[in-house]
Amino acid sequence: MSIGIVGAGNMGRSIATQLAKTGKDVTLTDRNPGKAEAVVAEIAADGVRAADVSDALASDVVVLAPWYPGTTDFAGEHAAQLDGKI
């Protein structure tokens, strides 16, 4: 199972850190790619990578972890890619 996380702030970082312990493939994305890359470097675990939003949304499970006001906007903009996702 692959897991995509949208948002590399405190919540995204914490979720990615915990998921890294499971051995699952985790893709982290952020509107600022450097932020996602820094979090991935901090976690430094196999299976955790930074990528663009389309890669994260292609995951089996998608976690929306942006600042709350942006969550509904993001979900509306990417409704087609989120359809049927957990």
PDB file of N, CA, C and O in Angstrom, chain B, residues numbered from 101:
ATOM      1  N   MET B 101       0.850  -1.166   0.000  1.00  0.00           N
ATOM      2  CA  MET B 101       0.000   0.000   0.000  1.00  0.00           C
ATOM      3  C   MET B 101       0.899   1.232   0.000  1.00  0.00           C
ATOM      4  O   MET B 101       1.881   1.304   0.738  1.00  0.00           O
ATOM      5  N   SER B 102       0.543   2.190  -0.837  1.00  0.00           N
ATOM      6  CA  SER B 102       1.281   3.456  -0.881  1.00  0.00           C
ATOM      7  C   SER B 102       0.439   4.559  -0.255  1.00  0.00           C
ATOM      8  O   SER B 102      -0.790   4.550  -0.333  1.00  0.00           O
ATOM      9  N   ILE B 103       1.123   5.496   0.360  1.00  0.00           N
ATOM     10  CA  ILE B 103       0.444   6.592   1.060  1.00  0.00           C
ATOM     11  C   ILE B 103       1.018   7.911   0.583  1.00  0.00           C
ATOM     12  O   ILE B 103       2.233   8.109   0.600  1.00  0.00           O
ATOM     13  N   GLY B 104       0.153   8.807   0.159  1.00  0.00           N
ATOM     14  CA  GLY B 104       0.558  10.144  -0.245  1.00  0.00           C
ATOM     15  C   GLY B 104       0.135  11.145   0.819  1.00  0.00           C
ATOM     16  O   GLY B 104      -0.978  11.073   1.340  1.00  0.00           O
ATOM     17  N   ILE B 105       1.004  12.058   1.131  1.00  0.00           N
ATOM     18  CA  ILE B 105       0.702  13.100   2.117  1.00  0.00           C
ATOM     19  C   ILE B 105       0.862  14.438   1.429  1.00  0.00           C
ATOM     20  O   ILE B 105       1.923  14.748   0.887  1.00  0.00           O
ATOM     21  N   VAL B 106      -0.196  15.226   1.454  1.00  0.00           N
ATOM     22  CA  VAL B 106      -0.182  16.563   0.867  1.00  0.00           C
ATOM     23  C   VAL B 106      -0.013  17.560   2.004  1.00  0.00           C
ATOM     24  O   VAL B 106      -0.921  17.749   2.813  1.00  0.00           O
ATOM     25  N   GLY B 107       1.142  18.192   2.061  1.00  0.00           N
ATOM     26  CA  GLY B 107       1.443  19.149   3.116  1.00  0.00           C
ATOM     27  C   GLY B 107       2.615  18.668   3.949  1.00  0.00           C
ATOM     28  O   GLY B 107       2.572  17.579   4.521  1.00  0.00           O
ATOM     29  N   ALA B 108       3.658  19.476   4.019  1.00  0.00           N
ATOM     30  CA  ALA B 108       4.868  19.089   4.748  1.00  0.00           C
ATOM     31  C   ALA B 108       5.091  19.956   5.981  1.00  0.00           C
ATOM     32  O   ALA B 108       6.224  20.148   6.422  1.00  0.00           O
ATOM     33  N   GLY B 109       4.002  20.472   6.530  1.00  0.00           N
ATOM     34  CA  GLY B 109       4.102  21.250   7.763  1.00  0.00           C
ATOM     35  C   GLY B 109       4.154  20.324   8.963  1.00  0.00           C
ATOM     36  O   GLY B 109       4.525  19.157   8.830  1.00  0.00           O
ATOM     37  N   ASN B 110       3.790  20.826  10.125  1.00  0.00           N
ATOM     38  CA  ASN B 110       3.869  20.036  11.356  1.00  0.00           C
ATOM     39  C   ASN B 110       3.085  18.736  11.276  1.00  0.00           C
ATOM     40  O   ASN B 110       3.588  17.680  11.659  1.00  0.00           O
ATOM     41  N   MET B 111       1.839  18.809  10.774  1.00  0.00           N
ATOM     42  CA  MET B 111       1.007  17.614  10.708  1.00  0.00           C
ATOM     43  C   MET B 111       1.564  16.623   9.684  1.00  0.00           C
ATOM     44  O   MET B 111       1.708  15.437   9.984  1.00  0.00           O
ATOM     45  N   GLY B 112       1.877  17.099   8.486  1.00  0.00           N
ATOM     46  CA  GLY B 112       2.425  16.221   7.458  1.00  0.00           C
ATOM     47  C   GLY B 112       3.727  15.567   7.887  1.00  0.00           C
ATOM     48  O   GLY B 112       3.940  14.376   7.662  1.00  0.00           O
ATOM     49  N   ARG B 113       4.599  16.360   8.510  1.00  0.00           N
ATOM     50  CA  ARG B 113       5.876  15.832   9.011  1.00  0.00           C
ATOM     51  C   ARG B 113       5.641  14.740  10.044  1.00  0.00           C
ATOM     52  O   ARG B 113       6.272  13.685   9.981  1.00  0.00           O
ATOM     53  N   SER B 114       4.750  14.976  10.986  1.00  0.00           N
ATOM     54  CA  SER B 114       4.483  13.996  12.045  1.00  0.00           C
ATOM     55  C   SER B 114       3.896  12.707  11.481  1.00  0.00           C
ATOM     56  O   SER B 114       4.300  11.612  11.872  1.00  0.00           O
ATOM     57  N   ILE B 115       2.956  12.839  10.572  1.00  0.00           N
ATOM     58  CA  ILE B 115       2.340  11.652   9.970  1.00  0.00           C
ATOM     59  C   ILE B 115       3.380  10.874   9.164  1.00  0.00           C
ATOM     60  O   ILE B 115       3.457   9.650   9.273  1.00  0.00           O
ATOM     61  N   ALA B 116       4.171  11.567   8.365  1.00  0.00           N
ATOM     62  CA  ALA B 116       5.202  10.902   7.561  1.00  0.00           C
ATOM     63  C   ALA B 116       6.224  10.203   8.453  1.00  0.00           C
ATOM     64  O   ALA B 116       6.672   9.102   8.132  1.00  0.00           O
ATOM     65  N   THR B 117       6.592  10.823   9.557  1.00  0.00           N
ATOM     66  CA  THR B 117       7.557  10.225  10.485  1.00  0.00           C
ATOM     67  C   THR B 117       7.023   8.920  11.055  1.00  0.00           C
ATOM     68  O   THR B 117       7.755   7.935  11.141  1.00  0.00           O
ATOM     69  N   GLN B 118       5.764   8.906  11.443  1.00  0.00           N
ATOM     70  CA  GLN B 118       5.170   7.686  12.003  1.00  0.00           C
ATOM     71  C   GLN B 118       5.002   6.610  10.927  1.00  0.00           C
ATOM     72  O   GLN B 118       5.260   5.433  11.177  1.00  0.00           O
ATOM     73  N   LEU B 119       4.570   7.017   9.736  1.00  0.00           N
ATOM     74  CA  LEU B 119       4.386   6.040   8.658  1.00  0.00           C
ATOM     75  C   LEU B 119       5.705   5.455   8.189  1.00  0.00           C
ATOM     76  O   LEU B 119       5.742   4.317   7.721  1.00  0.00           O
ATOM     77  N   ALA B 120       6.785   6.210   8.304  1.00  0.00           N
ATOM     78  CA  ALA B 120       8.100   5.712   7.905  1.00  0.00           C
ATOM     79  C   ALA B 120       8.470   4.467   8.702  1.00  0.00           C
ATOM     80  O   ALA B 120       9.226   3.624   8.218  1.00  0.00           O
ATOM     81  N   LYS B 121       7.953   4.345   9.894  1.00  0.00           N
ATOM     82  CA  LYS B 121       8.247   3.196  10.758  1.00  0.00           C
ATOM     83  C   LYS B 121       7.528   1.925  10.302  1.00  0.00           C
ATOM     84  O   LYS B 121       7.878   0.827  10.734  1.00  0.00           O
ATOM     85  N   THR B 122       6.536   2.066   9.439  1.00  0.00           N
ATOM     86  CA  THR B 122       5.740   0.920   9.002  1.00  0.00           C
ATOM     87  C   THR B 122       6.331   0.206   7.797  1.00  0.00           C
ATOM     88  O   THR B 122       5.957  -0.928   7.497  1.00  0.00           O
ATOM     89  N   GLY B 123       7.255   0.865   7.104  1.00  0.00           N
ATOM     90  CA  GLY B 123       7.829   0.275   5.904  1.00  0.00           C
ATOM     91  C   GLY B 123       6.986   0.486   4.658  1.00  0.00           C
ATOM     92  O   GLY B 123       7.330  -0.020   3.590  1.00  0.00           O
ATOM     93  N   LYS B 124       5.905   1.215   4.772  1.00  0.00           N
ATOM     94  CA  LYS B 124       5.061   1.527   3.614  1.00  0.00           C
ATOM     95  C   LYS B 124       5.737   2.576   2.752  1.00  0.00           C
ATOM     96  O   LYS B 124       6.585   3.331   3.228  1.00  0.00           O
ATOM     97  N   ASP B 125       5.361   2.620   1.480  1.00  0.00           N
ATOM     98  CA  ASP B 125       5.838   3.676   0.596  1.00  0.00           C
ATOM     99  C   ASP B 125       5.079   4.950   0.909  1.00  0.00           C
ATOM    100  O   ASP B 125       3.849   4.971   0.863  1.00  0.00           O
ATOM    101  N   VAL B 126       5.803   6.008   1.226  1.00  0.00           N
ATOM    102  CA  VAL B 126       5.209   7.292   1.584  1.00  0.00           C
ATOM    103  C   VAL B 126       5.740   8.355   0.627  1.00  0.00           C
ATOM    104  O   VAL B 126       6.949   8.516   0.462  1.00  0.00           O
ATOM    105  N   THR B 127       4.815   9.074   0.003  1.00  0.00           N
ATOM    106  CA  THR B 127       5.172  10.176  -0.883  1.00  0.00           C
ATOM    107  C   THR B 127       4.676  11.465  -0.248  1.00  0.00           C
ATOM    108  O   THR B 127       3.486  11.609   0.032  1.00  0.00           O
ATOM    109  N   LEU B 128       5.583  12.396  -0.022  1.00  0.00           N
ATOM    110  CA  LEU B 128       5.261  13.668   0.610  1.00  0.00           C
ATOM    111  C   LEU B 128       5.375  14.782  -0.425  1.00  0.00           C
ATOM    112  O   LEU B 128       6.352  14.859  -1.169  1.00  0.00           O
ATOM    113  N   THR B 129       4.373  15.631  -0.458  1.00  0.00           N
ATOM    114  CA  THR B 129       4.398  16.770  -1.373  1.00  0.00           C
ATOM    115  C   THR B 129       3.992  18.029  -0.628  1.00  0.00           C
ATOM    116  O   THR B 129       3.323  17.972   0.405  1.00  0.00           O
ATOM    117  N   ASP B 130       4.401  19.152  -1.162  1.00  0.00           N
ATOM    118  CA  ASP B 130       4.056  20.445  -0.579  1.00  0.00           C
ATOM    119  C   ASP B 130       4.088  21.471  -1.703  1.00  0.00           C
ATOM    120  O   ASP B 130       4.779  21.278  -2.703  1.00  0.00           O
ATOM    121  N   ARG B 131       3.349  22.552  -1.545  1.00  0.00           N
ATOM    122  CA  ARG B 131       3.390  23.587  -2.585  1.00  0.00           C
ATOM    123  C   ARG B 131       4.790  24.180  -2.704  1.00  0.00           C
ATOM    124  O   ARG B 131       5.149  24.749  -3.735  1.00  0.00           O
ATOM    125  N   ASN B 132       5.572  24.041  -1.639  1.00  0.00           N
ATOM    126  CA  ASN B 132       6.987  24.416  -1.654  1.00  0.00           C
ATOM    127  C   ASN B 132       7.790  23.113  -1.693  1.00  0.00           C
ATOM    128  O   ASN B 132       7.986  22.491  -0.649  1.00  0.00           O
ATOM    129  N   PRO B 133       8.259  22.684  -2.870  1.00  0.00           N
ATOM    130  CA  PRO B 133       8.958  21.401  -2.976  1.00  0.00           C
ATOM    131  C   PRO B 133      10.158  21.277  -2.039  1.00  0.00           C
ATOM    132  O   PRO B 133      10.446  20.183  -1.553  1.00  0.00           O
ATOM    133  N   GLY B 134      10.856  22.368  -1.782  1.00  0.00           N
ATOM    134  CA  GLY B 134      12.001  22.325  -0.890  1.00  0.00           C
ATOM    135  C   GLY B 134      11.621  21.934   0.525  1.00  0.00           C
ATOM    136  O   GLY B 134      12.404  21.292   1.226  1.00  0.00           O
ATOM    137  N   LYS B 135      10.434  22.313   0.949  1.00  0.00           N
ATOM    138  CA  LYS B 135       9.963  21.962   2.290  1.00  0.00           C
ATOM    139  C   LYS B 135       9.744  20.455   2.402  1.00  0.00           C
ATOM    140  O   LYS B 135      10.134  19.835   3.392  1.00  0.00           O
ATOM    141  N   ALA B 136       9.120  19.872   1.383  1.00  0.00           N
ATOM    142  CA  ALA B 136       8.906  18.422   1.383  1.00  0.00           C
ATOM    143  C   ALA B 136      10.244  17.688   1.347  1.00  0.00           C
ATOM    144  O   ALA B 136      10.427  16.696   2.053  1.00  0.00           O
ATOM    145  N   GLU B 137      11.173  18.166   0.535  1.00  0.00           N
ATOM    146  CA  GLU B 137      12.489  17.543   0.446  1.00  0.00           C
ATOM    147  C   GLU B 137      13.225  17.619   1.781  1.00  0.00           C
ATOM    148  O   GLU B 137      13.903  16.665   2.164  1.00  0.00           O
ATOM    149  N   ALA B 138      13.104  18.736   2.494  1.00  0.00           N
ATOM    150  CA  ALA B 138      13.762  18.884   3.798  1.00  0.00           C
ATOM    151  C   ALA B 138      13.184  17.910   4.819  1.00  0.00           C
ATOM    152  O   ALA B 138      13.925  17.333   5.615  1.00  0.00           O
ATOM    153  N   VAL B 139      11.866  17.724   4.800  1.00  0.00           N
ATOM    154  CA  VAL B 139      11.236  16.781   5.729  1.00  0.00           C
ATOM    155  C   VAL B 139      11.693  15.360   5.426  1.00  0.00           C
ATOM    156  O   VAL B 139      12.005  14.596   6.340  1.00  0.00           O
ATOM    157  N   VAL B 140      11.734  15.008   4.149  1.00  0.00           N
ATOM    158  CA  VAL B 140      12.178  13.669   3.765  1.00  0.00           C
ATOM    159  C   VAL B 140      13.626  13.446   4.201  1.00  0.00           C
ATOM    160  O   VAL B 140      13.965  12.367   4.686  1.00  0.00           O
ATOM    161  N   ALA B 141      14.472  14.446   4.037  1.00  0.00           N
ATOM    162  CA  ALA B 141      15.872  14.335   4.473  1.00  0.00           C
ATOM    163  C   ALA B 141      15.957  14.174   5.987  1.00  0.00           C
ATOM    164  O   ALA B 141      16.797  13.430   6.493  1.00  0.00           O
ATOM    165  N   GLU B 142      15.090  14.872   6.701  1.00  0.00           N
ATOM    166  CA  GLU B 142      15.057  14.777   8.166  1.00  0.00           C
ATOM    167  C   GLU B 142      14.637  13.380   8.619  1.00  0.00           C
ATOM    168  O   GLU B 142      15.204  12.823   9.559  1.00  0.00           O
ATOM    169  N   ILE B 143      13.644  12.827   7.941  1.00  0.00           N
ATOM    170  CA  ILE B 143      13.156  11.489   8.299  1.00  0.00           C
ATOM    171  C   ILE B 143      14.184  10.429   7.916  1.00  0.00           C
ATOM    172  O   ILE B 143      14.425   9.490   8.675  1.00  0.00           O
ATOM    173  N   ALA B 144      14.780  10.578   6.755  1.00  0.00           N
ATOM    174  CA  ALA B 144      15.848   9.687   6.266  1.00  0.00           C
ATOM    175  C   ALA B 144      15.495   8.208   6.414  1.00  0.00           C
ATOM    176  O   ALA B 144      16.230   7.446   7.042  1.00  0.00           O
ATOM    177  N   ALA B 145      14.367   7.812   5.833  1.00  0.00           N
ATOM    178  CA  ALA B 145      13.945   6.411   5.903  1.00  0.00           C
ATOM    179  C   ALA B 145      13.693   5.878   4.500  1.00  0.00           C
ATOM    180  O   ALA B 145      13.243   6.606   3.615  1.00  0.00           O
ATOM    181  N   ASP B 146      13.987   4.612   4.311  1.00  0.00           N
ATOM    182  CA  ASP B 146      13.683   3.978   3.034  1.00  0.00           C
ATOM    183  C   ASP B 146      12.180   4.030   2.788  1.00  0.00           C
ATOM    184  O   ASP B 146      11.388   3.853   3.715  1.00  0.00           O
ATOM    185  N   GLY B 147      11.797   4.267   1.573  1.00  0.00           N
ATOM    186  CA  GLY B 147      10.389   4.273   1.212  1.00  0.00           C
ATOM    187  C   GLY B 147       9.703   5.613   1.359  1.00  0.00           C
ATOM    188  O   GLY B 147       8.544   5.751   0.968  1.00  0.00           O
ATOM    189  N   VAL B 148      10.383   6.608   1.913  1.00  0.00           N
ATOM    190  CA  VAL B 148       9.806   7.942   2.065  1.00  0.00           C
ATOM    191  C   VAL B 148      10.489   8.865   1.065  1.00  0.00           C
ATOM    192  O   VAL B 148      11.714   8.984   1.052  1.00  0.00           O
ATOM    193  N   ARG B 149       9.686   9.519   0.227  1.00  0.00           N
ATOM    194  CA  ARG B 149      10.260  10.383  -0.800  1.00  0.00           C
ATOM    195  C   ARG B 149       9.410  11.628  -0.987  1.00  0.00           C
ATOM    196  O   ARG B 149       8.221  11.646  -0.670  1.00  0.00           O
ATOM    197  N   ALA B 150      10.038  12.650  -1.502  1.00  0.00           N
ATOM    198  CA  ALA B 150       9.335  13.878  -1.875  1.00  0.00           C
ATOM    199  C   ALA B 150       9.048  13.796  -3.368  1.00  0.00           C
ATOM    200  O   ALA B 150       9.874  13.303  -4.137  1.00  0.00           O
ATOM    201  N   ALA B 151       7.890  14.271  -3.774  1.00  0.00           N
ATOM    202  CA  ALA B 151       7.514  14.246  -5.189  1.00  0.00           C
ATOM    203  C   ALA B 151       6.481  15.323  -5.441  1.00  0.00           C
ATOM    204  O   ALA B 151       6.080  16.045  -4.528  1.00  0.00           O
ATOM    205  N   ASP B 152       6.054  15.423  -6.688  1.00  0.00           N
ATOM    206  CA  ASP B 152       5.038  16.425  -6.996  1.00  0.00           C
ATOM    207  C   ASP B 152       3.652  15.903  -6.602  1.00  0.00           C
ATOM    208  O   ASP B 152       3.483  14.730  -6.270  1.00  0.00           O
ATOM    209  N   VAL B 153       2.684  16.790  -6.648  1.00  0.00           N
ATOM    210  CA  VAL B 153       1.346  16.478  -6.154  1.00  0.00           C
ATOM    211  C   VAL B 153       0.710  15.317  -6.920  1.00  0.00           C
ATOM    212  O   VAL B 153      -0.009  14.517  -6.322  1.00  0.00           O
ATOM    213  N   SER B 154       0.955  15.206  -8.214  1.00  0.00           N
ATOM    214  CA  SER B 154       0.335  14.116  -8.976  1.00  0.00           C
ATOM    215  C   SER B 154       0.829  12.754  -8.497  1.00  0.00           C
ATOM    216  O   SER B 154       0.065  11.789  -8.485  1.00  0.00           O
ATOM    217  N   ASP B 155       2.092  12.668  -8.105  1.00  0.00           N
ATOM    218  CA  ASP B 155       2.617  11.403  -7.566  1.00  0.00           C
ATOM    219  C   ASP B 155       1.964  11.068  -6.225  1.00  0.00           C
ATOM    220  O   ASP B 155       1.607   9.917  -5.976  1.00  0.00           O
ATOM    221  N   ALA B 156       1.811  12.061  -5.377  1.00  0.00           N
ATOM    222  CA  ALA B 156       1.171  11.824  -4.078  1.00  0.00           C
ATOM    223  C   ALA B 156      -0.282  11.395  -4.255  1.00  0.00           C
ATOM    224  O   ALA B 156      -0.757  10.503  -3.553  1.00  0.00           O
ATOM    225  N   LEU B 157      -0.985  12.025  -5.189  1.00  0.00           N
ATOM    226  CA  LEU B 157      -2.391  11.700  -5.412  1.00  0.00           C
ATOM    227  C   LEU B 157      -2.579  10.354  -6.095  1.00  0.00           C
ATOM    228  O   LEU B 157      -3.685   9.813  -6.086  1.00  0.00           O
ATOM    229  N   ALA B 158      -1.533   9.806  -6.683  1.00  0.00           N
ATOM    230  CA  ALA B 158      -1.606   8.485  -7.302  1.00  0.00           C
ATOM    231  C   ALA B 158      -1.487   7.365  -6.266  1.00  0.00           C
ATOM    232  O   ALA B 158      -1.627   6.191  -6.608  1.00  0.00           O
ATOM    233  N   SER B 159      -1.235   7.711  -5.027  1.00  0.00           N
ATOM    234  CA  SER B 159      -1.094   6.719  -3.953  1.00  0.00           C
ATOM    235  C   SER B 159      -2.436   6.064  -3.645  1.00  0.00           C
ATOM    236  O   SER B 159      -3.492   6.578  -4.012  1.00  0.00           O
ATOM    237  N   ASP B 160      -2.375   4.917  -2.962  1.00  0.00           N
ATOM    238  CA  ASP B 160      -3.595   4.205  -2.575  1.00  0.00           C
ATOM    239  C   ASP B 160      -4.396   4.985  -1.534  1.00  0.00           C
ATOM    240  O   ASP B 160      -5.625   5.036  -1.588  1.00  0.00           O
ATOM    241  N   VAL B 161      -3.690   5.582  -0.597  1.00  0.00           N
ATOM    242  CA  VAL B 161      -4.296   6.378   0.477  1.00  0.00           C
ATOM    243  C   VAL B 161      -3.699   7.773   0.396  1.00  0.00           C
ATOM    244  O   VAL B 161      -2.489   7.925   0.226  1.00  0.00           O
ATOM    245  N   VAL B 162      -4.548   8.799   0.518  1.00  0.00           N
ATOM    246  CA  VAL B 162      -4.069  10.184   0.461  1.00  0.00           C
ATOM    247  C   VAL B 162      -4.478  10.896   1.744  1.00  0.00           C
ATOM    248  O   VAL B 162      -5.649  10.904   2.125  1.00  0.00           O
ATOM    249  N   VAL B 163      -3.489  11.492   2.397  1.00  0.00           N
ATOM    250  CA  VAL B 163      -3.717  12.270   3.615  1.00  0.00           C
ATOM    251  C   VAL B 163      -3.593  13.750   3.251  1.00  0.00           C
ATOM    252  O   VAL B 163      -2.560  14.186   2.742  1.00  0.00           O
ATOM    253  N   LEU B 164      -4.637  14.506   3.513  1.00  0.00           N
ATOM    254  CA  LEU B 164      -4.587  15.954   3.274  1.00  0.00           C
ATOM    255  C   LEU B 164      -4.158  16.629   4.568  1.00  0.00           C
ATOM    256  O   LEU B 164      -4.874  16.603   5.568  1.00  0.00           O
ATOM    257  N   ALA B 165      -2.960  17.242   4.527  1.00  0.00           N
ATOM    258  CA  ALA B 165      -2.402  17.846   5.730  1.00  0.00           C
ATOM    259  C   ALA B 165      -1.965  19.292   5.524  1.00  0.00           C
ATOM    260  O   ALA B 165      -1.013  19.740   6.163  1.00  0.00           O
ATOM    261  N   PRO B 166      -2.646  20.037   4.635  1.00  0.00           N
ATOM    262  CA  PRO B 166      -2.281  21.453   4.523  1.00  0.00           C
ATOM    263  C   PRO B 166      -2.938  22.252   5.649  1.00  0.00           C
ATOM    264  O   PRO B 166      -3.745  21.726   6.415  1.00  0.00           O
ATOM    265  N   TRP B 167      -2.575  23.526   5.732  1.00  0.00           N
ATOM    266  CA  TRP B 167      -3.242  24.404   6.684  1.00  0.00           C
ATOM    267  C   TRP B 167      -4.737  24.332   6.397  1.00  0.00           C
ATOM    268  O   TRP B 167      -5.137  24.386   5.235  1.00  0.00           O
ATOM    269  N   TYR B 168      -5.572  24.211   7.426  1.00  0.00           N
ATOM    270  CA  TYR B 168      -6.982  23.871   7.249  1.00  0.00           C
ATOM    271  C   TYR B 168      -7.731  24.660   6.160  1.00  0.00           C
ATOM    272  O   TYR B 168      -8.407  24.030   5.347  1.00  0.00           O
ATOM    273  N   PRO B 169      -7.652  25.975   6.096  1.00  0.00           N
ATOM    274  CA  PRO B 169      -8.432  26.665   5.061  1.00  0.00           C
ATOM    275  C   PRO B 169      -8.105  26.196   3.646  1.00  0.00           C
ATOM    276  O   PRO B 169      -8.948  26.297   2.754  1.00  0.00           O
ATOM    277  N   GLY B 170      -6.911  25.693   3.431  1.00  0.00           N
ATOM    278  CA  GLY B 170      -6.533  25.226   2.107  1.00  0.00           C
ATOM    279  C   GLY B 170      -7.015  23.821   1.784  1.00  0.00           C
ATOM    280  O   GLY B 170      -6.991  23.411   0.624  1.00  0.00           O
ATOM    281  N   THR B 171      -7.451  23.082   2.791  1.00  0.00           N
ATOM    282  CA  THR B 171      -7.854  21.697   2.581  1.00  0.00           C
ATOM    283  C   THR B 171      -9.054  21.578   1.650  1.00  0.00           C
ATOM    284  O   THR B 171      -9.025  20.790   0.705  1.00  0.00           O
ATOM    285  N   THR B 172     -10.091  22.335   1.900  1.00  0.00           N
ATOM    286  CA  THR B 172     -11.281  22.235   1.053  1.00  0.00           C
ATOM    287  C   THR B 172     -11.006  22.762  -0.350  1.00  0.00           C
ATOM    288  O   THR B 172     -11.516  22.215  -1.328  1.00  0.00           O
ATOM    289  N   ASP B 173     -10.210  23.814  -0.457  1.00  0.00           N
ATOM    290  CA  ASP B 173      -9.846  24.309  -1.783  1.00  0.00           C
ATOM    291  C   ASP B 173      -9.064  23.245  -2.548  1.00  0.00           C
ATOM    292  O   ASP B 173      -9.349  22.984  -3.717  1.00  0.00           O
ATOM    293  N   PHE B 174      -8.087  22.637  -1.900  1.00  0.00           N
ATOM    294  CA  PHE B 174      -7.281  21.603  -2.539  1.00  0.00           C
ATOM    295  C   PHE B 174      -8.165  20.425  -2.963  1.00  0.00           C
ATOM    296  O   PHE B 174      -8.058  19.935  -4.087  1.00  0.00           O
ATOM    297  N   ALA B 175      -9.023  19.981  -2.069  1.00  0.00           N
ATOM    298  CA  ALA B 175      -9.894  18.841  -2.371  1.00  0.00           C
ATOM    299  C   ALA B 175     -10.811  19.156  -3.553  1.00  0.00           C
ATOM    300  O   ALA B 175     -11.060  18.291  -4.393  1.00  0.00           O
ATOM    301  N   GLY B 176     -11.308  20.376  -3.620  1.00  0.00           N
ATOM    302  CA  GLY B 176     -12.156  20.759  -4.746  1.00  0.00           C
ATOM    303  C   GLY B 176     -11.393  20.789  -6.054  1.00  0.00           C
ATOM    304  O   GLY B 176     -11.903  20.352  -7.086  1.00  0.00           O
ATOM    305  N   GLU B 177     -10.179  21.300  -6.018  1.00  0.00           N
ATOM    306  CA  GLU B 177      -9.353  21.396  -7.234  1.00  0.00           C
ATOM    307  C   GLU B 177      -8.906  20.032  -7.739  1.00  0.00           C
ATOM    308  O   GLU B 177      -8.684  19.855  -8.936  1.00  0.00           O
ATOM    309  N   HIS B 178      -8.774  19.073  -6.838  1.00  0.00           N
ATOM    310  CA  HIS B 178      -8.243  17.757  -7.203  1.00  0.00           C
ATOM    311  C   HIS B 178      -9.268  16.646  -6.981  1.00  0.00           C
ATOM    312  O   HIS B 178      -8.902  15.497  -6.733  1.00  0.00           O
ATOM    313  N   ALA B 179     -10.551  16.993  -7.070  1.00  0.00           N
ATOM    314  CA  ALA B 179     -11.617  16.044  -6.793  1.00  0.00           C
ATOM    315  C   ALA B 179     -11.518  14.784  -7.657  1.00  0.00           C
ATOM    316  O   ALA B 179     -11.735  13.677  -7.162  1.00  0.00           O
ATOM    317  N   ALA B 180     -11.197  14.941  -8.920  1.00  0.00           N
ATOM    318  CA  ALA B 180     -11.117  13.783  -9.817  1.00  0.00           C
ATOM    319  C   ALA B 180     -10.041  12.806  -9.366  1.00  0.00           C
ATOM    320  O   ALA B 180     -10.254  11.594  -9.397  1.00  0.00           O
ATOM    321  N   GLN B 181      -8.880  13.324  -8.945  1.00  0.00           N
ATOM    322  CA  GLN B 181      -7.799  12.444  -8.501  1.00  0.00           C
ATOM    323  C   GLN B 181      -8.061  11.832  -7.133  1.00  0.00           C
ATOM    324  O   GLN B 181      -7.519  10.775  -6.808  1.00  0.00           O
ATOM    325  N   LEU B 182      -8.886  12.490  -6.336  1.00  0.00           N
ATOM    326  CA  LEU B 182      -9.199  11.987  -5.001  1.00  0.00           C
ATOM    327  C   LEU B 182     -10.394  11.024  -4.991  1.00  0.00           C
ATOM    328  O   LEU B 182     -10.619  10.319  -4.007  1.00  0.00           O
ATOM    329  N   ASP B 183     -11.138  11.001  -6.066  1.00  0.00           N
ATOM    330  CA  ASP B 183     -12.329  10.158  -6.154  1.00  0.00           C
ATOM    331  C   ASP B 183     -11.964   8.693  -5.906  1.00  0.00           C
ATOM    332  O   ASP B 183     -11.092   8.144  -6.579  1.00  0.00           O
ATOM    333  N   GLY B 184     -12.619   8.079  -4.958  1.00  0.00           N
ATOM    334  CA  GLY B 184     -12.390   6.674  -4.647  1.00  0.00           C
ATOM    335  C   GLY B 184     -11.201   6.414  -3.739  1.00  0.00           C
ATOM    336  O   GLY B 184     -10.912   5.260  -3.421  1.00  0.00           O
ATOM    337  N   LYS B 185     -10.517   7.449  -3.321  1.00  0.00           N
ATOM    338  CA  LYS B 185      -9.356   7.280  -2.442  1.00  0.00           C
ATOM    339  C   LYS B 185      -9.796   7.234  -0.982  1.00  0.00           C
ATOM    340  O   LYS B 185     -10.844   7.756  -0.602  1.00  0.00           O
ATOM    341  N   ILE B 186      -8.968   6.598  -0.198  1.00  0.00           N
ATOM    342  CA  ILE B 186      -9.161   6.622   1.245  1.00  0.00           C
ATOM    343  C   ILE B 186      -8.500   7.868   1.757  1.00  0.00           C
ATOM    344  O   ILE B 186      -8.519   8.128   2.960  1.00  0.00           O
TER     345      ILE B 186
END
